[in-house]
């Protein structure tokens, strides 16, 4: 028992000598004196360090990472990133006939000629900008287009009037990035198409339109309308 106590006292004395030499503490090396000097000169931080050293584990902390009284124990840096985007964008519909109109060639029931699809391009611009692109989309995660006001769509496509009211216009997305390229109808969610914001922000969404049911139509003209709402989430 006496040998163990002497061994502990020698260890404590060695720790105090190490502290005194490292911190240039004048005077005796007794724990009480050293603690009083540490508190007086360097504040409670060194007093806490001194207590830790006496437990036998703080020696490695001092030798591996010397501290300075009154200095920071560590430094934290926080990096924040952001992106400034426009609050809204404008949309231009560029049909082959110009503006927001799409026209189809004449159809002959006798010849049963094929009517080719017509491409429709939706171009998006930041307000006041002339360069194509919609930065507002970057504030969201998904761009969604919802088609059709009341009565504009049914299960076959865009409803038309004239020529016997049997013709339907079938509209579908062309872009591979679109959520689907099915015919836009009133069935389920078929009246909605979504795109990733990274693609939609480039400012060009493409569709095609083609008439269907012409073989059952009567002579005359037919026309229909299709509205859409573009949002980002």
CORUR-V334555 format. One record per run of one state. SS is the DSSP state (A for helix, B for strand, O for the rest). FROM is the first residue (numbers start at 1). LEN is the number of residues. If there is no record, write none. Layout:
SS	FROM	LEN
SS	FROM	LEN
This chain:
O	1	1
A	2	22
O	24	7
A	31	12
O	43	1
A	44	11
O	55	3
A	58	7
O	65	24
B	89	7
O	96	22
B	118	9
O	127	5
B	132	2
O	134	1
A	135	5
O	140	2
B	142	6
O	148	5
B	153	2
O	155	2
B	157	5
O	162	1
A	163	3
O	166	2
B	168	6
O	174	18
B	192	5
A	197	4
O	201	3
B	204	9
O	213	1
A	214	3
O	217	6
B	223	2
O	225	3
B	228	5
O	233	1
